[in-house]
Amino acid sequence: MTNTVGIGIIGGGLMGREVASALGRWFVLENYPVRAALVAVCDVAEKQRDWFRQVPGVQLVTGDHRVLLESPDVGVVYVAVPHHLHEPIYLDVLRAGKDLLAEKPFGIDLKAARTVSEAARQWGRFVRCSSEFPYFPGAQRAYQLARAGGFGKLLEIRSGFHHSSDLDPTKPANWKRQVPTCGAIGVMGDLGMHAVHIPFRLGWYPRRVYAQLQKIYHERPDGKGGMAPCDTWDNALLHTEVTIDGAEVPMRIELKRLAPGETNSWFLEILGTEGGVKYSTKAPKTLWTFQRGREQSWQRTDLGFQGLFPTITGGIFEPGFPDCVLQMWAAFLAERAGTLGERFGCVTPDEAVRSHELFAAALQSHAEKRAIEVP
């Protein structure tokens, strides 16, 4: 008999609805040993709560997350709230005896991330952090190629995430544009986890960082006829050094809310003396691989639907963001059940803390205009 895990969502905004959609499509996974069912939702806004009342299987809709955590039907909780609420709500989830899939950046700052990580360890809860884009088939192919080696001596690594919607100065301000709710790390907290997930999983941890941070628009419309201050970093270039096979290799991490022409582009490039790989969600079916022979060549491979966990979807079709959300959740619940094996898992608490150590060093680097050692 298939085991059913009851899922609760705290925060019914953009990502909360995406997760509800993914859980509603759980049946597309083939021969998956666990069934995930959304049973409870919490959001402080009535409008958001109303949307979830149409979702089949949802038994509890509330504006108080403590009510959700009291439900015996909830075994796993997904939390998608502003960064300043991460630490208190994550701790409430763990204290209630629930397992947690947390949203990035896993706390508003390094101190919060360390507190949550230690609490998970002390209370013995299974905790992972959200990062969907590495579950694109092309991203996974790039990861596997890097893991296998064969690139020769590595020359450079480039990993990043670019948005462009903030190019519009009339876009209203929200919590991500203000330090008290988003955190001093700004765009690094918003996008950074996606860019470091695969490098960290490969053991590529920056030893030092030189950061270039930009604040482009210092105020935006407040939605009430006035203007609101915007004091978070909009763009970040992190020039880092990692040690791979005893050699120092430059790794550049690019995180941008203002990147002309980019809607939602995650990318990874790894270049070596004998080979390399490039992938971007801007061309989600296309994987580029490099080989050096008598003549140098880049080869284009057209990828199909090849997720880590088999689905009913035909291999000739294209994957999209909802498919990556489903694959990430499948990885989370498989690892929770001890059946992940060698497949790519979600961000661990230790990796989340490492990302905050990097971002904290980046803030210091920009302030002091010098390279900073990363713990």
N, C-alpha and C positions, 0 to 999 in steps of 0.2 A: 504494500500500500504506500502511495506517495506521501511523503511528509509535507505538511503545509506550514509555512512560516507566515505569521501575521505581521504585516508591515504598517507602521504608523508614520505619518508625515507631519512634521512641524515646520510650517512656512509654506503656504499654498500659492506662492507666486509663480514666476516663469518656470523655475526648475522643479518646483513641487508638482506642477501640472505635467511636465515632461516625464517625471518619474511615475506619476499615476498612469500616463499613457503606456509607458514601457511595461509596467506591471500588468496592465490590461491585455497586453499582447504576449503574456508569458507562455501561452500554449504553442507559440511558434517554435519554441525551443524543442528539439527532438531528443527524446530519451534522457531528459534532464531529471535528476533524482529528487529534486525539491520543487514544490509548488509555492510560489510567492503570491500572497493575496493582500491587497490594500484593504485594511479594515477600519482605520481611524485617521482623522485629519484634524489638525489644529491651525488656525490662523486668527490673528487679532481683528482682521477686517471681515465684516459680514459679507461683502461682495465676493471675496475670495472663497469664503466658506460655502456660499450658495452654489458656486460652480461645482464643487465636489459632491453635492447632494445628488447629482445625476450619475455619478460613477457607480456602476454595479459593485456590490459587495461591501461598500463603505457603511459601517454600522454606527460609527461615532463621529460626529462633527462638533467641534468645540472651539471656543476662543481662549481656553486656558490649557496650556500644555501639560500642566500637572494633572488635569483630568484624564488626558490621553495616556499619561504614564501610569496611571492607576489601573488601566484596562489589562486584565489577564490575557486578553486575546492578542496583545501586541508583544512580539518577541524581538523585533528589530525596529529601530527608529531612524528615519532619515531627516536631517535638520538642515533647512536652507533659510537662514535668517541673516540680517546684517552682521558684520564682523564683530561688533562690540557685544553682541548677544551670544556669540559662540561659546565662550567659556562658561557662563552661568547655566545655559541650557544644556550644553554637552554634559556638564557635571550632574545636572538633574537627571538626565537620561541614564547615566552610569549608576548613579545612586539608587535609581529605581530598579536596577537589575536588568536593564535592557542592553542589547548590543546596538552599536551605532555605526551608521554610514554618515560621516560628517561632511559638510561642504568645506571647500578650500576657502581661506588659507589655514583653517584649523586654529582659529583664534586671531584676535586683533593684532597680537605681537608675539615675540618670542617667549615672554614670560607666560602668557596664556597658553600657548602651545605646549610648553613644558608641563604646565599644571595639568592639562587634560591628559597628556600622554602618561604621566605618572599615575594619575587617578585610574586610568584604564588598566595599567599594570597592577596596581594594588588591589583593585576590585575584581580582577580577572575577567573583564569584559572583552568581547571581540570588537575591535574598533578599526575602521579604515577610513580613508579620505577620498572624496570624489575627484575623478579626473577622467573624462570620457574620451577625449580625442585620440589618445594612444590606442584605443580599441578599433580605430579604422583599420581595415585589412592592410593598407599600404604602410601604415605606421608599424604594425606588427611585423610585416615583412622586413622593414628596415631594422627593427630591433633584432630580429633573428639573424640577419646578415651580420650585424655588428657583433652580436654575441658569438657567432661562429668564427669571427676573425676573417683573415683573407684579404684585408685591405692594405697589408704591408705596414709601414711606419705611418702612424696617423699624423696628418698635417694640421687639420683643424676640424672643429665641430661647431655647428650653428643650429640653435634651437630657439623657437619663438612662437609668439602668438600676436597677430595683428588685427585690430579693429579700425573702423574709420568713422563710425557714427558720431563721435565727438568732434569731428571737423565742423559740424554745424554749431555755430555759437548761440543759436536760438534754442537748442535742445535744453529742456529744463534741468535744473540741478536736482540731484537725488542723493541718497545716503552714501553712494560710492564716491562722491566728489568732496566729501568733508571728513577731515581727520578724526573727529570724535566717534564717528560711526564706521568709517572704512579702515582707519588706522593710518599711521604715518607712512607706511610702506606703499600706500596708494595702489597704482596699477600692478605693482609686484604681487600684492595680495589678491588682486582680482584675477590675474592671468598667469602668474608665475608658476603655480603648481603644474599646470599643463605642460610647461616648457621643460621642467626639471624631472618629470616623472620617469621618462625613459633613460636619460643620462644617469640619474641616481640608481636606477635598477641595474644599469650596467656597471655600477661601482665608480662612476665618474663624478667624484665630489670635488668641487672647487677648493683649491688651497688658498687662493687669494683672489680679490676682486677689485677692479677699478670701475666705478659706476658713473654713468652720465645720466642724470635725471632731469626731466623737463616738466614745468608747469606752463601750459600754453594759455588757457583761459582761466583767469582768476575770479571770474564771476559769471553766473548764468541766470536766466529768468527763474524766479521762484514759483511760478505758476499762479501767483496772486497779483500780478501786475507790477511787481518789484523785481529786484535782483538779489541773488543769494551768493555769498562768498563760496569759492571753490578752491580749496587749499591742498588737495591731494596731487601726487605726481601723475601726470598724464602719460608720459613715455619714459621708458627705462632701457638703457643699453648696459648690460653687465659684461664687462670684459674679464673673463676668468681664466685661471690656469688649473688644469687637472693633470694628475700623474697617471699615465697608462703605460704599462710594461716598462716602468722605470724611467720614462721620458716625460718631460713637461709638454703638454699639448694645449694650445689656446682653444677655449670654448666661449663663444659669444652667445649670450641669452638676450633675445630681443622681445620686449613687452611694450606694446603700443596701443593706446586708445585712439591716437590720431595718426593713421597710416593711410595716405591717399590711395584710393582704389581697392582697399581691403575691407571686405564685409565681416569675415569671421575666419581668418586663415591661420591654421596651425601648421608648422613645418619643422622638418628636421633634415640636416645635411651633415654627412660624415665623409670626409675626404682623406684618402691615404695614398701612399706612393704606388700601390698595386691595384687599388680599387676604391670604390666609394658608392654612396647611395644618397638619393635625394627624394623627398616626398613632401607634398603639401596638399592640404585639403582643398586648396583652390582648384586643383585638378584631381578629384578624389579617386579616380580609377587609374591614375598614371604613376608608375614607379620608375625612377631613373636609376640605373646602375652603371658604374664606370669600370672599365677594364683597361689596363695598360699592357699592350703587347708590342709587336713591331709598329703597329699603328694604335693610337689612342682612340677610344670610342666610348660614347654614352649610348646605352641601350634603353629604349622605352618599352616597358611591359604594361599591357592593359589588364588591370586586375578586375576580377569579378567579386561576387559576394562570398567571402571566405573568412567568416568570423571564427573566434577561438572555440565557440560552442555551436555545434551544428543546428541549423534551423530548417524550416520547410522552404525557405526562399531559394529559388533557383540560382545556381552559381553564375549565371550570365547577367544577373541583375546588379544594380548599383546600390551600395550601402549609403545610409545617411545618418545624421546625428541621432535620430530616435533609435536606430539599430545599435549605435555605439553605447547609448544609455542602457539598452537591454543587455548587451554583452558585458558591460561593467557590472551590472547587478548580478548577472550570472556568475561572474568571477568572484564577486563578494560573497555570495551565498555558497558557492562551491568551496571557497577557502574556509568559510565559517564551518562547513560540514566536514572539512578535512579531505576533500576530493579534488582540489585544484591541480595537484600534481605539478608538472613543469610549466603549466600555462601561466600567462602573465597576470599577476594579481594587482589589486588596487593599492593605492598609496598607503604605506604603513605609518603609524604614529611617529616612529623614528625618522622616516623620510620627511614627514611634515615638519618636524622640529628642525631637521637639517635645512629645509628650505627657509625657515624663519632665521636660522643662523646666517644664511647667505644674504637674506634681505636686510637684516640688521647691519651686517658688515657693509652692504651697499650704501645704506643711509650714511654710515660713518665715512665711507670713501668719498661720497659726493660732498659732504660737509667739509672734509679736510683736503679734498682735491689730491688724493693719493691712493695707492693700492693698499688694501687692508687684508690682513690674514683672516681666514675664516676658520672658526674653531673646528 
